[in-house]
């Protein structure tokens, strides 16, 4: 069971970095929720439902510059029962622009997974960042402006909502 849960989380990170929508769909439950805590911004989210999460991921990929990777380490698996489990992992998020490599955030992921016919899927993801999100200075945003270093993509999206 432990190896299967670790694989589900690893598949999530790879699919996220590659924007592999079919693999993301396979690893997320239909009712998945994502919640983020960022210093200086409080709790953002939850982003609720697989479709909303996939839209959020797509928006993040559209706005990013360089190659972003989510490195998960110190993975701890805690089975809850035969069909649910919790996985905790440290996050180190990097960006490679071709000119430089940066660590853009660190934090702790908590995944609540649920077993289904398709294997283990992420039902809930909670991310607590250690630092405020740091986009690449001058990175273009969806509206063509440069990135605001004081606000995360999620905060910018929330402010732009009707």
N, C-alpha and C positions, 0 to 999 in steps of 0.2 A: 504494500500500500504506500509506503513512504516514497519509494522510487517513482511510482505513478504520479503522486502529488508533486514531487519535484519536477518531473517532466512536464506536467500541466503548466506550472509556473514558468519554466524555461521556454516552453512553446509560446506562451503569452508574450514574454519579453522579445523573442525573435520575431514573432508576427507583428508586434507593435513597431519595432524598428524597421521592418521591411514593408509596412503597411499591407500585410497579407490578410485581406479581409476574410477570405474563406477560413483561414486558420483562426483568426480572431473570433469569427462566428462559432467555430467549433469549440473554442475554449471558454466562451462566455455563456452564462445562462441567459434565457430570454428576459428575465427580470433582474439582471445584474444591476448593481449600483456602485458608483465610484464617488468617494468623498476625499477631499484633500484638506490638509491643514498646513498653512504657510505662515511663517513668522511675519508679523506686521499686517497680515490680511485675514487672519482667523480661519474659520472653516468655510470652505468653498464647496458647493454641491449640496446634496448629492446629484450627480448626473444619473438619472434613473432609466433603465431599460436598455437592452442591447443596441437598438437603433440609435438612441441618443448618444450612447457611449461611442459607437462607431462614427457618428457625425463629429463628436468632440475630437476623436483621434484624427480623423481626416482634416479637420480645421487646424490641429496642431502641426500636422505634417506640411500643410500648405504654408503655414507661417514660418516654419523653421528654416534656418540656413545651415549649411554644412550637413555632415552626417552625424545624427544623434544616436547614441546607443544607451540602453538601459542595462547596467551590469548589476545582477542580483547575487548577493553572497551571504554567507553565514545563515543559510536556510535552515529553519527549525520547523519541523512538521509535528503537529499535535492532532491526532485523530480524535474526533468528538464522539462519533459512533460509526456504524458501518457505512453510512451514506453522507456524512459531513466531516469536515476537517478544517483546521486552521493552519496556515503556513505563514511564517514571518520571515522576512528577508531584508537585509540592508540593501539600499539602492545607492549606486554611484552612477550619475548620468553624465555622459561626456558628449562633446561636440568636436568634430574634426572638420575644419573649414578648408583643408588642403594646405593652408598656411600655418595653422596652429591647432593644437589640441587643448581643449579646456575641460575642466570639471565644472559643470554648470549647476549641479545640485547633488545633495546627498540627503538621505532620509531613511525611513523605515516603512516598508510595505507590510500590510496585514491582509492576507487573502483568506476569505471564507469560501471553501469549495464544497460542492455538492456532487455526489456521484449520480450519473444518469446512464441511459443505455449507451451513450456515446463516450463514456468515461468520466473523468473528473472535470468539472467546469467551475469557473469562478463566478460565484453568486454575489460576492461583495468584495470590493477592493477599497482599502483605506490607506492613504499615503500621508505620512507626516514628514514634511521636509524640515531639514535642519537650518536652511537658509532661504531667503526670498529667491524666487525664480530670477535668473539672470539671462535674459535673451542676448544674443549677439548684438553689440552696439551697431546701430544703423540697419538692422534687419528689417526688411519690408514687412508690413502687416497687410491684412486683406484689403484695407482701404487705400493702400499705397503710401501711408505715412511710415515713418521710421518707428521701430519698437520703442515703447516706453519702458525704461529700465525699472520703474517702480511698480509695475503692474504685470501680473501673470496673464497668459492668454485666456485663462478661465475668467479672471476678473474683467478683462477687456470685453469678453463675450457677454458677460452678465450685464455690463454697463450699456452695451449696444442693443440689448434685447428690448423689444417694444413694450 
